[in-house]
Amino acid sequence: MLSGKTLAIGIVLVAALTVSACLELETNLEETAPMATTPAVATSADETAANATDADNRIKKTPVVTTSEWEPHPVEADEVPVRNLSVTALSNTSADEANPVWSPDGRRIFFKSDDRICVCDPDGSHREELAEIKWYSLVMDPEQRRAFYKNRTCTVDGSEETYQAYVMDIDGKNQKKIAELTIEDEYVDDGGYIGCTRMSAYEMHSWSPDRTEIFFTRLEETGYTWVWRGEEGEWVRYMSGTEPSISVLEERGWEGQKLIAKEHLKTAWVWDLKENELRFVGNVSYGIVHGTIGPVWSPDGKYVALSCSDLSESGETGQIFMINMETGDSKRLTSFVGSSTWPRWSLDGKKIIYVQIPPKYWWYPGITSDVEGADIWVVDIDGSNEKQLTDISENWEEGFWSHDGKRIVYASWKPGLRSVGETREIEVWMVNEDGGDERLLTTITTGLIVRMVWSPDGSKIAVVTWEYEEGIDRDIYVINLSTTGGLKNKD
């Protein structure tokens, strides 16, 4: 019998991370896009006076506007002032806008606006519509001369799914399909155990750095279940059908659930676009039925880091895995009893930052707490030198590397899902990769920040905000760090 400690790794979609993860189906600067309402940018002195943010630089929900050269304001002893900061709304359209990708010189931003690929200057001017894109968002080739994107369609009876990969010049010309793959539409089900999930066996994820492959994952039953044995105080693995009778959980909200988890194997695959075939890479983890959050390729394309569900004697937890795309060998990088998620590589490929979320129930650590803080950690790719980078009490954080790997920008917010029209204040911080020199950049009033993308020279950050207004509402804003000379650090 496999020891729980030798099982590979994974994660659960939970709480506010569930919302953000659903919006962020792609990595490598990819996002999905439904529909939105973007506030106008102030263009005159009267408009600026009417719409400007207040003195502590909090961006107002209606509207969010460009601001610049803020004067210092009186602060309390424990308050971190924000000065001389420019925050620019990228557009004044009512479209849902996301997936910002900077041009190599940092002078233009490509992005998805509803079902169109667009480009404009960082201040929102000189906007052009380049091409129509129905489903997933775009990525660029290494030289950023061509844009790649993908699509998925299903048969009427739902028995098959067809995936398409496309390429075009960045001016929208020479658009063509480069590969098409049809897969039988399989589903996996946890059988009504904890998780209560049914989902497609295959998931399509991110492009390789050279844009010749697309990462897939697959789930399949193993024939085993994990059962909570209260007398031993641990989870025990059984061949399905041989597990002992299990009492029903009486805790509020879980009445009628049995402390039992149906085991599934998650495997890694690539869609080879040159050969137009799906190729097996290796096994990743043994866990419950779960979606895979944000698989990301290493910059050199040799590895993929991903967060998956992991079943062991501790129960179902979320862990960060790294799989070697050449050998198929999988390695677990984390061991936190809770959930570790949202991995992101440093540019040199030597480190990964991720988010660590405490558990809500001691008997089922894969369910995360909605009141405790979630912090950013960093780890070397061999699993050593694990270090906590952020610690804002009761807040959740998510971070994004700068191109030089020296700094991390991160969003910090109070946990909890937002209802229609509800927002919250989200702080945007910057910290060195070693955790030092932590600085507050601005505070944005919105539902969630789902992505932040550094410009190539590190002088600007494109921020994607999300609100729920009877539909998904995403907007893009640009923080100009060249006007932050007056920033003071956290200490």
N, C-alpha and C positions, 0 to 999 in steps of 0.2 A: 504494500500500500504506500502510496506517495506520502511523505511527510509534509505537513502543512508548511514547514519552514523551507522546503525546497520548491514550493510552488512559485510560479512567476506572478507578475504584478498587475495592479489596476486601480479603477476609481468609480465613484458613484456621482451622478448628476444630482445636486441638491441645492435647495434654498436659492439665494440670489445668484449663485454661480450657475444654476441651471438655466436661468434666463439668459445670462450673458453667453454661456456656452452654446445655447441654441442659436443665438444671433451670430456667434463666431464659429461657424461650421468649418471655416477654412483657416489654415495658418499660412505662413509665408506671405503675409499681408493680403490675405483673402478674407472676404466676408459675404454673407448673404444680404439680400435687400428687399424688404417689402415696401412700406409707404410712409411718408412723413410730412412735417410742416416746419420749414426752416425760416427763422425770423430774418428780417431785413437788416442790412448793414447800414449804419448811419453814414450819410455822405455830406451833410451840411452842419454848420455850427448849431442851428436850431434843433436839428435831429439829434445831434450828439448830446446836447443839453437835455433833451427830452428822454433819451433812451440810455444815457450813460449809466455804467454801474456805479455803485456807491463807493465811498472813500476807501473801504477795505478791499476793493477789487472783487467783490462777489458778482458773478455774472447773473443778471436777472433773467428769469424764464421768458418774459415777454417784453421787449425782444432781447436777444443776445446781440451785442454790437461790438464793433471795434473800439478799443480804448487805447490810449497811449499817454506816456509821460505823466504818470500819476504823481501827485504831490504826496509827501509823507504825511501821515495822519497820527494824532496822538494814540498811543497804545498803552495797554496795561503791561505790567512787568513781565507777565508770562505769555504775552502775545507776540507772534512772529509777524512783522510788517511785510507787506508786499509793495514794492515801489517801481515806477517806471516800466510797467509791464504792458505790452500790447497783445490783445487777444482779438482775433479777427474772425468773423463769420465768413465761411467760404462762399456762401451763396444766399440769395434771397428768394429762392424758388420754394414751392410747396412739395417738392419731390422728396422721396426717401433717399438720403445720400450717405454713402459709407465707402469702405475699402480704399482709403487714400494710399497712393503709391507715388513717391517723389521721383522726379526726373533726376538723372545723374548729377546735373549741375545745381539742383535744388531750386531752380527758377520756376518750375511748373509742377502741378499736382494732377495726377490722373485719379479718377474715382468713378464709382458707379452711382448713377442718379436714376432711380426707378429701373427701367430696363434699357438704359443707355450708358455707354462709356463716355465720359466727358474729361476735359482737361481745362485748367485755368491757372492763372498766376496765384501765388499764396495769399494775395489780398482779395481774391475772388474775381478779378478783372480778366478780360480777354478769354472769356469762357467759350469753348467749342464743344459740340457734340460730335463724337467720332464714329460710333457704331452701335447697333442694337445688340443687347446681350440678355437672353431670357432668364437664365437660371443662376449659375454661380458667377462669382466675380473674377476679375482678371489678375494675372501675375505677369511680370515682365521676364524676358530673357536676361542673362547676365549683362549684356550691353544695353539693354532697354531699348532695343530697336523694334522688337516685336512684342505683342501682347498675346497671352494664352488664356483660354478660359474653357470651361466644360459645361455640359448639360446632361440632364437625365430625363428620360421619358418612360412611361409604363404602357403596357398593352391594356386594352379596354377591360379584359377579364382579370388583370392584375397578375398574370402568370409569369410575365417576363419584364425585366427592366433593361433598357438600352442606355448606355453611356456614350457620350460623344465628346471628343476633344477638338478644339479649334485653335487656329492661330491667325493673326492679322498684323499688318504693319501698324505702328502706333498712331498713324494718321487715319486709321480706319479702313485703309485700302487693302486689297489682296487678301480678303477674308476667305478662309477655306477650312474644311474639316480634315484633320490629319489622322483620326482613328475613330472607330466605333466598335463597341463591345456589347453583346447581349448576354445576360445572365438570367438563369431561371430564378424566379422571385421566391426565395426560401425565407421562412420565418422561424424564429426560435421563441420559446415560451417557458417561463419558469414554473408553469403548472399550478399557479395559484399560491405558491410559497411566498415568503417575504420578498418583496420586490414587485410582485404582481405585474410583470412586464411582458409584453409581446412586441417584438421588433424584427426588422429585416435582418437576416443573417449577415449580409454584406453591407459594409459602410465604405463609401468613397471619401478620401481625405485629400491630402495636399500633394502638390507637384514637387518632384525632385528639383534640386538647384539648377541642373542643366536642362530641365523641362522635357526629359525623355521618358519619365516614368511618373505614375500617380500611385500613391500609397493607398492600399485597401486593408480593411480588417474583416475577419469572419468569425462568427460564433457557432459552436456546435456542442451538443450534449456529450457528456463524458460517461454517463451511466452511474454517477455518484451523487450523493447528497451529503450536506453537512448539517449536523443536529446539535443544538445546545444542550449539554448535559449539566444541569444545575449542580448535581452532587459533586462532579469533578471540577466545575467552574471553568469549563472550556468547551469549544466546539469540536465534535468528533466526526470523522469521515466514514461513510458507509456506502456499500454498493446499494444502488436504488432498489427498494423493495425489501431490504433486510434491516432497515433502520427501526429502532424501538418506537413504541407509542410515545408521542410527545404531547405534553399538556399545552392548552391554548393560553396565549398571552392575555393577561388581564389588564395591562397598563392602558390608560386612557388613550384613545385614538388607535389602538392596535388590537382591540377586542376581536377575537375570532381568528387571529393570525397565529400560526404555529412557528416556533423558533426552529425553522428548518430552511435550508437554502439549496436549491437545485444547481449543481455545478455545471458550468460550461467552459469549454476551452476557447480562448481567443487566439487566433493565428494571424500572422502578417503576410500580406501579398503585395505584389506590385503589378500594375497594368503597364506592360512594356508597350509603349506607343509605336516603336519602330516595327516590332514583330506583331503588334496588335493582339496580344495574348495576356491572360492573367496568370502570373507565375507565383508559386508558393515560395515564401522566404523562410519562415520558421514559427515556432510556438512562442507566444508572449506570456499569457497568464491563465490561471484557473480561477474563475469567479462566477458571480451571478450574471443574469441577463442585464446588460448595461451598455450604454453608448460610450464611445471613446471620445474623450475631450482633447481636442487640439494636438494631434500628432504633428511633430515638427522635425524636419530633416536637419542634420548637422550641416554647417556651411560647406563642408567638403563632400556631402552626399553619402558618407560611409555609414551613418547611423540614423535612426529615427528614435526620438524620445516621445513617450506617450504616457498618459495616465489611464490606468485600468483598474478593474475590480480584482481583489486578491482574497481568496478564501484560505484560512489557516486556523490553527487552534485559537487564535485571538478573535476569530469571527471574520466578517466581511469588512475589509478596509480598502482605502484607495491609496495606491502607491505609484511612484514614477518608475517606469521601465525604460531601458534603452536596448534596442535590438540592432545587431550588426547586420547591415543589409547585404553583405557579401557572404558571410558564413551562416547567418540565421541564428546565431547565439544570442540569447536574451539575458539581460542582467538587471536585477532590481537595485535601484539607487537609494531608496528610502525605506524606512521601517516604522514610521510614525503610526501609532494606533489611533486612527482617525481617517482623514482624507488628505492626500497630497495631490495637487492638480496644477494645471496650466504651466507646463514646462516651457522654457524658452532658452535657446542657446546664446552664449556669448559669441561674438564674431570670430574669435580664434578657435571655437569649438572645444574649449577646455573646461567650460563651466556651464551649469544650467541653473537658472533661477526657477522657483516654483512656489506655490501657495500651500501652506499647511493649515488645515481647518480642524479644530477639536471636535470630538464626537459628542452627540447628544445623549445617547444611551450607552451605559457600560456594557450591556449585553449584546449590542449591535453597533459597533463603532463606525460602520460605514455610513450611518445616518448622522449628519453633522449638526453641530449646535447652531442655533439661529440667534444666540445672544452673546456668545464668546467671540473674541477677536480672531481673525485669520491673518497670519503674517507671512511675509516673503522670506524665503530661505534660499541659500545658494549652496551648491555641492559640485565637487569635481566629478568628471565623468567616470572615474573609477570608484565612486561612492565615498571618497574621503573628503575631509575638510568641510563637513557640513556646518553651516553657520547661519544664524538668524540675522536678517538685515533690518527688519522693521518691527516696531512694537508700540503701536498706538492703541491704547487700552480700549477694548470692546469694538474696535473698528476692523473692517476687512480691507485688505490691500491686494492690488495686482500690479505687477511691474513689467517694464519694457526696456531692454538694453539700448544704450546709445551705440552708434556704429563703431566707435573706437573701444567699446567695452569698458570704459572707465566710469560711466555713470548709468544710473537707472532712474527713469521717471516712473512714478507710481501714483495710482488713485487710491484714496482712503475714504471709506464711507461706513455709516452705521448699517448693520445688516437688516434684512427684511425685504420682502417683495413689495412693489409699488402697485397700487390700484390705479384705475383710470384717472388721469389728471394729477396724480400725486408725484411730488418731486422730493428731493432732499439735497442738502449741501454736501458736495463731494470735494474734498481737498486734493490738489495736485501737488505732489512733492517731488524733489530730486535728491538723490543720495549717491555717494560714491560707491563703487562696486565692493569696497571693503566695509560698507556701512557707515562711513564717516561723512562729515560735512553735509548733514541733512538740511534741506532748505524747502520752505513752502513757496510754491510758485503762484498759485491762485486758488480760489474756491468757486466751483461751478454749481449752480442750482439746476439739477436735472434728475432723471430717474436712475441712470447708470452710465458709466463710462465703459465702453466695450473695447476700445483700442486706442493706443497712442503710438504714433510713428514719427521717429526722428528724421529730420532732413539729413542728407549726406554729410554736410559740414557741421552738424550738431547745433546750428543756430536757431532752429525752429522745431516745433513739435505739432503734428496734426493730431487733433483729438476728436474721436467719434463719440457723440453722446446719444443716449437712448431714452425715449419717453414712451409711455403707453397712452395714446389718445384714441381709444377705440380702433387701434391698429398700431403697428410698429412705426415709430417716428424717430429717425436718426438724422443727425446733423453733424457737420464737420466744422471745427474751429481750429485756428492756427495760433499757437503761443509763440511769440517772438522773444527768444531768450537774449537776443542782442540788446534788448532794452531793459534787462534785469540787473543792471549794475548796482542798484541799491539794495538787493536782496540781503537779508540777514539769515544766518543759519539758525537751526533749532536751539542751539545752546546760547 
